[in-house]
Amino acid sequence: MTGIEFSCLPTMIGAVPYTDASTACREVLRHLKDVPAWPQLPRRSFLENMYAQYSQGFPGIVIENGRIFVDRERDIDKSLERLYAAYLANNFDDFPVTPEYASGLHQFSQTSNLSPKAVKGQITGPVSWGMTIADSTGKAVAYDETLADAAAKLLKLKASWMEKELRAISKNTLIFVDEPYLNSVGSAFFSLNKDKVLTLLEEVFSGINGLKGVHCCGNTDWALLLGTSLDILNFDAYEYGETLTLYPAEIRKFIARGGIIAWGIVPNQEEGLKRESVASLQDRLEAVIAPFTRKGIEIPFRRLIKQSLLTPCCGIAGLSPDAAGTALGLLSDLSASMRSRWG
């Protein structure tokens, strides 16, 4: 799957509380030298909200007064034709993420003298995007066959474009598909069937040549995700560490094929950060990993360590800038401690 042995290297989800792209990149690169991620800055502009950020170019999209929706009263046929033409020709340069929508990405791409082992990007997933963005009647894009298909194709093109940009920094790329809405799978509020979820995800995955991951910060049907072609599963191990152990066969198969677990072990709430230290987080992480080594799953501990990344449990944009620095510092120091102890 990859020639990189991550062995608990740290990276992050993406969103940070800074409003200046240079400051954000400096802070990220100070703590995450081996696998840095470009910073999303939702406090800088609504356009950097995770749903607005990848909407640029979508047929009929309207962003106004902190609101985003698809205006179905517009004639979107020509816009759809342009999108599908780019998709069929794989012309991802026709649908970039411009500096207005991702100042952190463009600042990050222009940073010189970087030599990371890998570099990470992130894109909002087609399920979460489609369930959050509605048309002017209030109908979610995900429940409109034409728009849902168009959204997945647009996100695929943007993922491909982003990966090209990041490859200028490192040939080893990680693109995470952020899918917070997947924690609603199986609930009364989520009526997409599993086949549709898989189809949408795999469409976006098909635009990623490097390692492709999924980030879900709540509990979900992990078997569903582990059955896709993803390479990295990122979950909130701080609050939901035990949930993965309910899928022993799927986890064994995933690890056997070289899959990587990105343990979201650093809290993203200020009260939680005040309670924790490197030692307490290491104890918590090792306690979360231990059940995977026992009867029923039986994956060697050191193999799990080798096939692991560490992250915050979710984005850290809700923290103060000082607390965000604390979270990234804890993450980096925890990684160093784990690598020192386990090699």
ABEGO torsion letter per residue (X at the ends): XBABBAGGBBBBAGBBABABAAAAAAAAAAABAABBBBBBBAAABAAABAAAAAABGBBGBBBBGGBBBBBAABBAAAAAAAAAAAAAAGBAAABBBBAAABAAAAAAAABBGBBBABBBBBBBBAAAAAAABBBAAGBBAAABAAAAAAAAAAAAAAAAAAAAAAAAABABBBBBBBBAAAAABGBAABABBAAAAAAAAAAAAAABABBBBBBBABBBBAAAAAABABABBBBBAAAAAAAAAABAAAAAAAAAAGBBBBBBABBABAAAAAABBAAAAAAAAAAAAAAAABBGAGBBAAAAAAABBBBBABBAAABBAAAAAAAAAAAAAAAAAAAAAAX
